[in-house]
Amino acid sequence: MQLNDIHTIYFIGIGGIGMSALARYFRGHGARVYGYDRTETALTKAMVAEGMQVHYDDDVRHIPENVDLVVWTPAVPQEHSELAWFRAHNIPVKKRAEVLGLISKDKRCIAVAGTHGKTTTSTIAAYLLRSCGVDATAFLGGISANLGSNFVEGKSEWVVVEADEYDRSFLQLHPEIAILNSLDPDHLDIYGSPEAVVETYKQFIRQIKPGGILIYRHDLPIGDVVDELRKSGRHALSFGIDAGDYEATNLRIEDGQMVFGIRSSIINWGDLHFNYPGRHNVENATAAWAAVNAAGAFMPGMPKALAHFRGVKRRFEFIVRRPECVYIDDYAHHPTELQAAISAARMLFPDRRITGVFQPHLYSRTRDFADGFAEALDLLDECLLLPIYPAREKPIEGVHSEMILDKMNLSNKKIVTKEQVIETLQKSNPEILLTMGAGDIDTLIEPIRLLIEKKYPSNKPA
């Protein structure tokens, strides 16, 4: 199927962050875009305003005539009636990753892979490229504050995408430049074992195009595949803090900002200012900088551009900054991500009490990583733990949030429902508040913001 043959396209799960980026791509190319999602959100409202048609009940009567292609996400169950109808009527159905592969195959692709950091790193890379005058297209896993969207259309041959490991989706991609940030086990319901996760990432790395480049965190256990790349005429560059071919140096905090240098065989920048806290985000920025250089983009203004990077929605996003209370929201849903978010808050506010509200995502992930979740949440001073958000899964007997709570050493901890969160926060006075999770915990952001601003009406920043 040729992309220019697609005049009417239908998305099942159109409100997902990756699906909506694809929908915006096709709408921008003149296609009629229709779709289903379970609930109306700010994102689906924006898409309707952009000329797409979206509905929220699983009903085949909403299906338009002459659909050329159906795109679906594995987050939607196989028994979905609209999906079954399309298959029964022999209308082409492709996964989101397959379509992203079709779009990117004839372009010069920068693909960002890893259990964590994909959205932040790809957003920094796309923003820096465009700041250097390279008009790159970008499909992002979050809403970029600088770019104003999760999708931006460019006129150059470059495209920046996230290489999603769920359901082995990233094997649809054949990038020219690949970034690999992390290899922590996840999605063990799909892979079965941590070893299978690593082997599949190696398979993805082997799909880098001839002459292409891998940019990888220096301590990842992929020495064998790095050797393979180099023997085949491809390239590999490592990055890290005080380590690697691209080395972040002299990391410190000044006036609430991360400040560091980047040194490699071809550059030596000092005193770069970056508004995104945490060692992990410095690594993400270093990887993105290396990828932009690998793409041939250099600009004296890159330090200024990095200093003006304003982040990604739900990635350590400051919702409220008051002297009495700072409220930060983060998408963290894996133990390593929780640890990174909490540590970043601790780095910025070392002398203040941190309260975390966490919603576990998926029964299988809770079962597989209960120990890791408990260890990460023990870094808090107080923890409010929500029930598990099931997403695509049915309950697993014996798996619940109490599994995490019972393993925690923290004394100030309890399980609350979503409905009890506001009441609980009303009675307490959190100094630094973190909401974390990938489920529907984001529906609490606005009520919490209103609560804090009502309690502390001061306009002075923290």
VENQUI-V117897 format. One record per backbone hydrogen bond with DSSP energy under -1.0 kcal/mol. CO is the residue of the C=O (numbers start at 1). NH is the residue of the N-H. Records with the same first field share a line. If there is no record, write none. Layout:
CO = NH ; NH
This chain:
2 = 5
3 = 6
7 = 32
8 = 68 ; 69
9 = 34
10 = 71
11 = 36
12 = 73
13 = 16
16 = 20
17 = 21
18 = 22
19 = 23
20 = 24
21 = 25
22 = 26
23 = 27
24 = 28
25 = 29
26 = 31
27 = 30
32 = 9
33 = 53
34 = 11
35 = 55
36 = 13 ; 14
41 = 45
42 = 46
43 = 47
44 = 48
45 = 49
46 = 50
47 = 52
48 = 51
53 = 35
55 = 37
57 = 59
59 = 62
60 = 63
69 = 10
70 = 94
71 = 12
72 = 96
73 = 76
77 = 80
80 = 84
81 = 85
82 = 86
83 = 87
84 = 88
85 = 89
86 = 91
87 = 90
92 = 70
94 = 72
95 = 99
96 = 100
97 = 101
98 = 102
99 = 103
100 = 104
101 = 105
104 = 107
108 = 159
109 = 176 ; 177
110 = 161
111 = 179
112 = 163
113 = 181
117 = 121
118 = 122
119 = 123
120 = 124
121 = 125
122 = 126
123 = 127
124 = 128
125 = 129
126 = 130
127 = 131
128 = 132
129 = 134
130 = 133
134 = 136
135 = 156
137 = 160
138 = 152
143 = 313
144 = 148
149 = 144
150 = 140
152 = 138
157 = 108
158 = 137
159 = 110
160 = 139
161 = 112
164 = 170
165 = 168
166 = 169
168 = 171
169 = 172
170 = 173
175 = 209
176 = 213
177 = 111
178 = 215
179 = 113
180 = 217
187 = 190 ; 191
188 = 192
193 = 197
194 = 198
195 = 199
196 = 200
197 = 201
198 = 202
199 = 203
200 = 204
201 = 205
202 = 206
204 = 207
205 = 208
209 = 212
212 = 235
213 = 178
214 = 237
215 = 180
216 = 239
217 = 220
220 = 222
222 = 226
223 = 227
224 = 228
225 = 229
226 = 230
227 = 231
228 = 232
229 = 234
230 = 233
235 = 214
237 = 216
238 = 246
239 = 218
240 = 248
246 = 240
247 = 263
248 = 242
249 = 261
252 = 259
254 = 257
257 = 254
258 = 274
259 = 252
260 = 272
261 = 249
262 = 269
263 = 247
267 = 264
269 = 262
272 = 260
274 = 258
278 = 282
279 = 283
280 = 284
281 = 285
282 = 286
283 = 287
284 = 288
285 = 289
286 = 290
287 = 291
288 = 292
289 = 293
290 = 294
291 = 295
292 = 297
293 = 296
299 = 302
301 = 305
302 = 306
303 = 307
304 = 308
306 = 309
311 = 145
312 = 315
314 = 331
317 = 329
320 = 327
325 = 322
326 = 433
327 = 319 ; 320
328 = 435
329 = 317
330 = 437
334 = 338
335 = 339
336 = 340
337 = 341
338 = 342
339 = 343
340 = 344
341 = 345
342 = 346
343 = 347
344 = 348
345 = 349
349 = 352
353 = 432
354 = 381 ; 382
355 = 434
356 = 384
357 = 436
358 = 386
360 = 389
362 = 366
363 = 367
364 = 368
365 = 369
369 = 373
370 = 374
371 = 375
372 = 376
373 = 377
374 = 378
376 = 379
377 = 380
382 = 356
383 = 414
384 = 358
385 = 416
389 = 362
390 = 393
396 = 399
400 = 403
401 = 405
402 = 406
405 = 408
411 = 413
412 = 383
414 = 385
420 = 424
421 = 425
422 = 426
423 = 427
431 = 326
432 = 355
433 = 328
434 = 357
435 = 330
436 = 359
440 = 443
441 = 444
442 = 445
444 = 448
445 = 449
446 = 450
447 = 451
448 = 452
449 = 453
450 = 454
451 = 455
452 = 456
